[in-house]
Amino acid sequence: MAQTVTSGTSPEGPRPSYMYKVVLLGSMSVGKSSLAYRYVRNDFRELLPTVGCSFFTQTLDLDEAVVKFEIWDTAGQEKYQSVCHLYYRDAQAALLVYDIANKQTFSRAKLWLEELEKRFLPSEIVIALVGNKTDLAAEREVTTEEGEEFAQTKGLLFMETSAKSNHQVNDVFMAVVQELLRREKEKASKPSPHGRSTVNLSASGARTRCC
Amino acid sequence: LADVDELTTIKRELNYRISLQSAKLLRLLKQKDRLVQKVQKNCDIVTACLQAVSQKRWVDTKLKFTLEPSLGQNGFQQWHDALKAVARLPTGIPKEWRRKVWLTLADQYLHSIAIDWDKTMRFTFNERSNPDDDSMGIQIVKDLHRTGCSSYCGQEAEQDRVVLKRVLLAYARWNKSVGYCQGFNILAALILEVMEGNEGDALKIMIYLIDKVLPDSYFVNNLRALSVDMAVFRDLLRMKLPELSQHLDTLQRAANRESGGGYEPPLTNVFTMQWFLTLFATCLPNHTVLKIWDSVFFEGSEIILRVALAIWAKLGEQIECCETADEFYSTMGKLTQEMLEDSLIDSNELMQTVYTMAQFPFPQLAELREKYTYNITPFPAAVKSTSFSGRLGRTRDSDEENDFDDEDSIANAIGCLGPLSGFLAPELQKYQKQMKGKSD
């Protein structure tokens, strides 16, 4: 896994600092950019469709480490994959986003997973399945159970979010960080690579602060 | 039956009215003549001004400004040359002319490819849906409210969105190999604004822009020509802004090292790609964008590369202060916002830079475009080997990457990876070692 390990300084003493590259993948108009925008700026607005790629950065000052996220947002339209795949090379985490009110985007997320599985070993990347737009619950086409079940069989993190009403957006990124940090620790204690295990999402109570 | 007196009165009345109308008509005709003369005189003045500010080349002496192409063989060319000169003036094409100017250009193109426009209109704006429409329509609808033009948001904009959708669908029907590309909604919305909401006119401009002005297959499936232009652009950046280019390369290399041999794409890519795909509509204020488009229509797609160079030149100073890739990205986040809010780039200054940075056509541009389009071995001198790189494509295909589906996309991928030679170099060296090991 690629990251910087340097000694961060804080009142509590030196903490490791990590940099992780996260990519947002999913169909058109499922809310990839909105999730990033909500997470980084804590705001929701009508965004232009992503043409090509865009990126955001976010630094998390956690008790155990300083984590810098480089969030790469990709265009949903398939045409753009040929120019975007350069950007998800080497990612340490991926959010596979679908729209809970659009079944097709869920199927597409599954295809995205296949694509990722071709490129990465499970130990190389943390993948979270994200059902966005819970504010559209009335038009729901994908049940929470469906998402949950699929995530479980594939060993993915799972969460339903709403960038619009700010539901669990922070949580999903936190869950990813926790999993990444857990793997760091595991790697430090045991040098051999191993499979993924699920993380208890409710335990992600670490305090975060934006820089 | 009316009596004779009554008829006489009517006749006199009618005669009187006729004479009044005749006098009026005569007055108007005289006025028209005067105005025509005045227009002619003004056109002559414009011609004189254009010649005065021209480079006084032989062709410039033949400049003759007319508002519309005059009839006859050279009418269009004459109009075109003069308007092109107007577009190059600091004030550019007056906004009152824009619609007509763009349409004249588009009409000329459609005429040159012998299109029956009425038939095209009937087909492309057909109310009945075509078999291919569905998936296209869904994609289009998803982006309709996301154009960046306020006029397409909100409830009351329903009608505007309907027109926008019709134009996008019409273009997708017209050019099936391009179809709909995310970003077209942004282009079409601005075009519709210039065309005052006329959908047929907007379609003409879309066709002229995408089919004629932009490089072939800019928006086709794998965006091949776009990848080529991004590669070309990195070479131009190296030539025109060597210090900035070098600085960015250093930051990129440092980022690669820092991430433990990871891969950081060329830093300018993420921005340049967006600029190219939306022709700057998402990064500069509208009045500047329209000026750029005027210029693109008259001078061709090289303007896009020139504008990108001019923008990076303008941002250069602040970028050269960045010490890491991260810092570069956050600085760019701030600068792109400022650019859009019109506080950073003066449109006149920008266009003057664009026109003066190099002669027309841009030296070496055609060669570079050709090189990255057809030559699939654009690697740096250190690892240059023509026969060898062809094999590299296949090796990559077979062992580690499954993303190259056919010969064409291999060429494309290698073509667009060309300028990323920094990142490919280690892989190439690895491969070279492998080959050497085998031959030993």
Interface residues (C-beta under 8 A of the other chain):
Chain A: A2 Q3 T4 M19 K21 M28 S29 E46 L47 L48 P49 T50 V51 G52 C53 S54 F55 F56 T57 K68 E70 A75 G76 Q77 K79 Y80 S82 V83 H85 L86 Y87 R89 D90 K118 R119
Chain B: Q139 K142 D143 H145 R146 T147 G148 C153 C181 Q182 G183 N185 I186 F219 N221 N222 L223 R224 L226 S227 M230 E258 S259 G260 G261 G262 Y263 P265 N269 V270 M273 Q274 L277 T278 T282 D326 Y329 S330 G333 E401 N402 D403 S409 N412 A413 C416 L420
